[in-house]
Amino acid sequence: MLKERARLIANGLLVTDLVAVAAAFFASYWVRNNLLPWLGLTPRFLYPLPQYLPLLPLALGLWGILLSRSGAYRSHRVVSLLDEAWSIVKTSAFASRCWCWPSTGCVSTSDCWATS
């Protein structure tokens, strides 16, 4: 019973995190396409949003896998807040590196995974 409840909570957190990733995807597009050009920080315009939508499943998959593998959905009763924050920072840095994979010098995805 307790393990079922813990699994349900972990799955709910994963879904919540993926919704946050999707929201960040659309928010970043809006900021880059509307706010930054209005402030004169970047040239206007990006490609239309539908051109970027094929990247959304890749981002969701990458974040879902990395957060699951990093232990983000394990029991947190014995994990300090500092350890939890450090885990998030490491996962974010690793996701950024893999997302920008062509510029990292990784020859294959196994090279990218080996650097975690």
ABEGO torsion letter per residue (X at the ends): XAAAAAAAAAAAAAAAAAAAAAAAAAAAAAAAAAAAAAAGABBOBBBBAAAAAAAAAAAAAAAAAAAAAAGAABBAAABBAAAAAAAAAAAAAAAAAAAAAAAAGBABAAAAAAAX
